Amino acid sequence: MPPSDDPFYARLPTLSNAELFTYIHHYSDYKVDAVQAALAEVHTRGLYVSEAVLSDIERYCTRQEQQCMRSFNLEPRHLRWLAYAIVIIGLGSAVFLYTTASPPPQHPLGYDPFDSKKYVRELEVYGGKINLLAVEFRQWCASLGRGKPLAYTIALLTILLASLLWRMGSLAAAHRDTYAEQHDAPSDPWS
C-alpha cells in the first residue's frame, strides 16, 4: 500500500501514459518502488506492457533486492580500492614500526627464567607438559606485540586482510559478469 502523504504516489494518477512508460522502459534509472508503482498504474489503466519488458523489470528488481541483502553492499571496485588503501596504510605503518623499533628490553630478573632447567622442571611438575607449552605460547604471543615482531605481525595481517577484500571484490565482479552473460544470452539455444 503506497503512503498517502508521499507526493510521488499522489502525482502518479496525473501522469500521462508516455510518462508512465518512461518509468517502465528506463527502469534502471528509477527506484524499484517507483517502477512498481508505475507498473501498477499502467495495469489499472489497462495499458499493454509486453511480457519481455515485465520479465526484464522483474529480474532487475530481484537483483536489486539481492544486492541490498548482501552482507556488504559495496561495488567490487570499492572493495579493491579499500584493499589498496589497507595495503598502503598497513605496510607503511609496519615499515615505520620496524625502523623505529627499539631493541627488546632485558628481563627484570637479569636473566630469562626459561634458561634455567630448574624453572622449566618446576613448570612441568606443577602443570605438566601442557603448562610448559601454554607458558611458552603466551610468551611468544606477548613477544609479537613489541618491537620488530610487531611490524612483522602488522604486515602479515595487512596482507591477509587486503587479500580477503580483494578476493571478495573479485568474486563479486565475477558473479556480476556471469549474471550479465546469462542476462544477455538468448533464451533459445538454437537462435
C-alpha positions as CSV (number, residue, x, y, z in Angstrom):
1,M,0.0,0.0,0.0
2,P,1.6,3.3,-1.0
3,P,1.9,6.0,1.6
4,S,-0.8,8.6,1.2
5,D,1.4,11.6,2.1
6,D,4.1,10.8,-0.5
7,P,4.0,13.4,-3.3
8,F,5.1,10.8,-5.9
9,Y,2.2,8.5,-5.2
10,A,-0.2,11.4,-5.1
11,R,1.0,12.6,-8.5
12,L,1.1,9.2,-10.1
13,P,-2.6,9.2,-11.3
14,T,-2.0,12.5,-13.1
15,L,1.0,11.3,-15.1
16,S,0.4,10.8,-18.8
17,N,0.8,7.4,-20.4
18,A,4.1,8.4,-22.0
19,E,5.5,9.5,-18.6
20,L,4.5,6.1,-17.1
21,F,6.1,4.2,-19.9
22,T,9.3,6.3,-19.3
23,Y,9.4,4.8,-15.8
24,I,8.8,1.3,-17.3
25,H,11.3,1.4,-20.2
26,H,14.1,3.2,-18.3
27,Y,13.5,1.2,-15.1
28,S,17.2,1.2,-14.1
29,D,17.2,5.0,-13.7
30,Y,14.5,4.9,-11.0
31,K,13.9,3.4,-7.6
32,V,12.3,-0.1,-7.6
33,D,9.2,1.3,-5.7
34,A,8.6,3.9,-8.4
35,V,8.8,1.4,-11.2
36,Q,6.5,-1.0,-9.5
37,A,4.0,1.9,-8.8
38,A,4.2,2.9,-12.4
39,L,3.5,-0.7,-13.5
40,A,0.5,-0.9,-11.1
41,E,-0.8,2.4,-12.6
42,V,-0.4,1.1,-16.1
43,H,-2.2,-2.0,-15.1
44,T,-5.1,-0.1,-13.6
45,R,-5.4,2.0,-16.8
46,G,-5.5,-1.2,-18.8
47,L,-2.4,-0.4,-21.0
48,Y,-0.4,-3.2,-22.6
49,V,3.1,-4.0,-21.4
50,S,5.0,-6.8,-23.1
51,E,6.0,-9.9,-21.2
52,A,9.6,-9.4,-22.1
53,V,9.7,-6.0,-20.5
54,L,7.9,-7.3,-17.4
55,S,10.4,-10.2,-17.0
56,D,13.4,-7.8,-17.5
57,I,12.0,-5.5,-14.8
58,E,11.4,-8.5,-12.5
59,R,15.0,-9.7,-13.0
60,Y,16.3,-6.2,-12.3
61,C,14.2,-5.8,-9.2
62,T,15.3,-9.2,-7.9
63,R,18.9,-8.3,-8.5
64,Q,18.5,-5.0,-6.7
65,E,16.9,-6.8,-3.7
66,Q,19.7,-9.3,-3.6
67,Q,22.3,-6.5,-3.6
68,C,20.6,-4.8,-0.8
69,M,20.5,-8.0,1.2
70,R,24.3,-8.7,0.8
71,S,26.3,-8.5,4.0
72,F,28.5,-5.9,2.3
73,N,26.9,-3.5,-0.1
74,L,30.0,-2.3,-1.9
75,E,30.8,-2.3,-5.5
76,P,33.8,-4.6,-6.5
77,R,35.9,-1.6,-7.4
78,H,35.3,-0.1,-3.9
79,L,36.5,-3.3,-2.3
80,R,39.6,-3.2,-4.4
81,W,40.2,0.5,-3.6
82,L,39.8,-0.4,0.1
83,A,42.3,-3.2,-0.3
84,Y,44.8,-0.8,-1.9
85,A,44.3,1.6,1.0
86,I,44.7,-1.1,3.6
87,V,47.9,-2.3,2.0
88,I,49.4,1.2,1.8
89,I,48.5,2.2,5.3
90,G,49.3,-1.2,6.9
91,L,52.6,-1.8,5.2
92,G,53.5,1.9,5.7
93,S,52.9,1.6,9.4
94,A,54.8,-1.7,9.5
95,V,57.8,-0.2,7.9
96,F,57.6,2.8,10.3
97,L,57.4,0.5,13.3
98,Y,60.3,-1.7,12.0
99,T,62.6,1.3,11.5
100,T,61.7,3.0,14.9
101,A,61.6,-0.2,17.0
102,S,63.9,-0.3,20.0
103,P,65.7,-3.4,21.0
104,P,63.8,-5.7,23.3
105,P,64.2,-4.9,27.0
106,Q,66.2,-7.0,29.3
107,H,64.4,-9.3,31.7
108,P,63.7,-7.7,35.1
109,L,65.4,-10.6,36.8
110,G,68.6,-10.1,34.8
111,Y,68.1,-13.5,33.1
112,D,65.5,-15.4,31.2
113,P,63.8,-17.9,33.5
114,F,63.5,-20.4,30.6
115,D,67.3,-20.6,30.6
116,S,67.1,-22.3,34.0
117,K,66.4,-26.0,33.9
118,K,65.1,-25.8,37.5
119,Y,62.3,-23.3,36.4
120,V,61.3,-25.4,33.4
121,R,61.2,-28.5,35.6
122,E,59.0,-26.8,38.2
123,L,56.6,-25.6,35.5
124,E,56.4,-29.2,34.2
125,V,55.9,-30.7,37.7
126,Y,53.1,-28.3,38.7
127,G,51.2,-28.3,35.4
128,G,52.6,-30.9,33.2
129,K,53.8,-30.6,29.6
130,I,50.6,-28.6,28.7
131,N,51.5,-25.9,31.3
132,L,55.0,-25.6,29.8
133,L,53.6,-25.3,26.3
134,A,51.0,-22.8,27.5
135,V,53.6,-20.5,29.1
136,E,55.8,-20.7,26.0
137,F,52.9,-19.9,23.7
138,R,51.8,-17.0,26.0
139,Q,55.3,-15.6,25.9
140,W,55.5,-16.0,22.2
141,C,52.2,-14.1,21.7
142,A,53.4,-11.4,24.0
143,S,56.6,-11.0,22.0
144,L,54.6,-10.4,18.9
145,G,53.2,-7.2,20.4
146,R,56.5,-5.4,20.8
147,G,59.3,-4.1,18.5
148,K,60.2,-5.6,15.2
149,P,58.0,-8.7,15.6
150,L,55.0,-6.3,15.9
151,A,56.0,-4.8,12.5
152,Y,56.0,-8.3,11.0
153,T,52.6,-9.1,12.6
154,I,51.0,-5.9,11.2
155,A,52.5,-6.6,7.8
156,L,51.1,-10.2,7.8
157,L,47.7,-9.1,9.0
158,T,47.6,-6.3,6.4
159,I,48.3,-8.7,3.6
160,L,45.8,-11.2,4.8
161,L,43.0,-8.6,5.2
162,A,43.8,-6.9,1.8
163,S,43.8,-10.3,0.1
164,L,40.5,-11.1,1.6
165,L,38.9,-7.9,0.5
166,W,40.5,-8.3,-3.0
167,R,39.1,-11.8,-3.2
168,M,35.6,-10.7,-2.2
169,G,35.8,-8.0,-4.9
170,S,36.9,-10.4,-7.5
171,L,34.1,-12.9,-6.6
172,A,31.5,-10.1,-6.7
173,A,32.8,-8.9,-10.1
174,A,32.8,-12.5,-11.4
175,H,29.3,-13.1,-10.2
176,R,28.2,-9.9,-11.9
177,D,29.9,-10.8,-15.1
178,T,28.3,-14.3,-15.0
179,Y,24.9,-12.8,-14.3
180,A,25.3,-10.2,-17.2
181,E,26.3,-13.0,-19.6
182,Q,23.3,-15.1,-18.6
183,H,21.1,-12.0,-18.9
184,D,22.3,-11.2,-22.4
185,A,22.3,-14.8,-23.6
186,P,19.3,-15.8,-25.8
187,S,16.7,-18.0,-24.1
188,D,16.6,-20.2,-27.2
189,P,19.9,-22.1,-27.7
190,W,19.2,-22.5,-31.4
191,S,18.9,-18.8,-32.2
